[in-house]
Amino acid sequence: MYELFFDTTNYRLAVLLMKDDLITDFINEDKQLKIADEFLPVIDKILVNNNLSLKDINVIYTLIGPGSYMGIRVGITFAKTLLLLNENLKVFAIDSLAFQGNSQDKTISLLDARGNKTYLAIYNDGTEIIPKQVIPNDLLNDFFDKFKDYHILKDNIDLDYPEVFLKLKSQFIYVNNIDELKPLYIKSFI
């Protein structure tokens, strides 16, 4: 069974291929400003490198945001398209703050929301204790002061995608039908 994981939600484009629960290939393109242009060629490269086609993929794992609006739409549209073409395909999703934040115990998970704002959630032993939100960057120090013994993880920098994926694979949520696969956009009311 072939499984494909991808993250298109921020500046890093990550695509991982597994066969029978073993990682067989991984591409991590850093500082991608044009994920919409780069995503399909990276998918193609992984498939060609492993003598596969899209019809060989049995399961997809994707991140649904928050993050780059364009990146989120690219990943979700790709997953929905494959699901339409292959009704036997299984799709699983998780939000990008949880993916980064649950990589370690006691974490402040931060993603650039642009416009001097940051997406934030705080996790303790896998439980979200401060819910996902958008905050102005000038309020970040308030959270850092309150949660001094927490790891600060920002924009997936130094995130070991294969390791984190294997750790969190069971936390991805099964998407029962195509209408359930929706982007997670967090709006700012500030």
N, C-alpha and C positions, 0 to 999 in steps of 0.2 A: 504494500500500500504506500502510495506517495502522498506526502503532505507538504503544503507550501505555506510558509509564513511570510508576510510582508508588512512593513511599516512605511507609510507614505505621509505621515502626519507632521513631520517637521523637516529640518534641514538635512537629515540623514535618511538616505534611502536604504533600507535593509530588506534583503530577500534571502530566505533560508529554505532549503529543500531537505526533506527527510524521507528515508525509505525504511520501513519496518522499525520505526522509533530510533533510527540512527541518522544523525546529520550527515548528509552526503555532499552538500555544497552550501556556501554562504557568500554573499556579496554585500558589502557595506560601503556605499558611496557617500562620502562625507561632503558637507557644504554644498548640497544640491539646491540651487535656486530655481531650477526648472524641472521639478519632479515629474510634471506632466509629460515632458519631452523624454526624460530618461527612464521612466518606469518600464514601459513595454520592452525597450531594448535590453534592460537588465533581466527581465523575466525571460525573454528569448534566449539570452546568453546562458542562464541557468539551465533552461530546457535543452538547448543544443549541447552544452557541456556534458549533459547526462543522457543524451540520446532519447529524449522524451518529447511529447507534445502535450498541449493543454488537456487533451482527453485522458491522459494518463494520471492526472492529478485527481485524487480521491477526496482530499480534505484541504480546506483553506482556513488559515488563521489570519485575522487582520485586526489592526487597531482602528478605532472609529473616531478618534479625536479626544479632547480638543487639540488644536494645533493649526497648521496652515489650512485655510479653507479650501484652497485648490488641491492640496495634497490629500486631504480627507476625501474630497469628492472623487479624486482619481482612484484611490484604493477601494472605496465602497462601490463605485460604478463598475470597476473591474470584477469585484466579487459578485455583484448582482448579475452582470452579463454572463459570467461562467455558470452561475446557478440557473439562469434561464436556459442556457444551452445544455446543461447536464443536470437533470432533476435528481440524480443519485449523488451529486456532490454534497458534501457536508461542509457547512461554513460555521466558524466560531469567531467570536469577537470579544474584545476587551477595550476599555478606554486607555488612552495613552498615558494619563497621569498615574493610573493604577499599575500599568505595565512597568513604568519607571520606578514608582514609589514602593512597590512590593518587592523590588529586587534586593532590598536589605531591610533589616528591622529598624524601626524608628527613623522614618524619613520625611523630609519636606520635599515634595515633588514639585518642580517648577518647570514650566515651559514658556518660552517667549510668546507673548500675545501681541507683540508689536505696539506701537503707539505709547511707549513707556508704561506698559501694563504686562502682567504676568499671570498665567494660569497657575493656580496653586491648589494642592490638596496635601494633607498631612496624614501619614499612616503609622500605626503602631502594631507591630506583629501581624501585618496583613489586614488590619481593620482601619478603615478610613475614619479618623477622629475629627478632622476638620474637612468639611465637604468641599468638593470642586467649586472653584470660583475664580473670577478675574479680579485682580487687585492692582492698584497703581503701584509702580515700583518703589515709590517713596514710603510705602507701608511695609515693605519686606522686612526691614530691620525689626519691626515690632514682633513679627513671627519668629525671627531668628533669636531674639532675646527671650521670648517665652518658651521656645523649644531648643534650648542651648545644647542638650545632649543628643539631638537628632542629626542625622546625616543630611546634608543639603545636596540634592541631585537636580541638575539643571540641564535641560535640552539634550538629554541622553548622552552627554559628554562622558566618555570612558565607560559607557554601558556595554557590557559583554552580551550582545543580543543572543547568541546561541545559549549561553548559560542561563540568562534570565528567561528565555523562552521555555527551556526545559523545566525550569523551576516553576513557572507559572502556567504551563500548558493546561493543567487541570482547572485553572480558574477562568479560562476563556468560556464564554457562554454560547451554547448552541443556538444558532439562528434557525428557528423552525420553518419559517417561510420568508420569502424575499421582502415582504413588507415590514418585517421586524428589523431588517438591517438598515439602521438609520445613523446618520452622522451625529456626533455629540458636539454641538456648538454651545459654548458657554457665553452668554451675553453679559456685557458690562453695563451696570446701571449707575456707574459713578461718573 
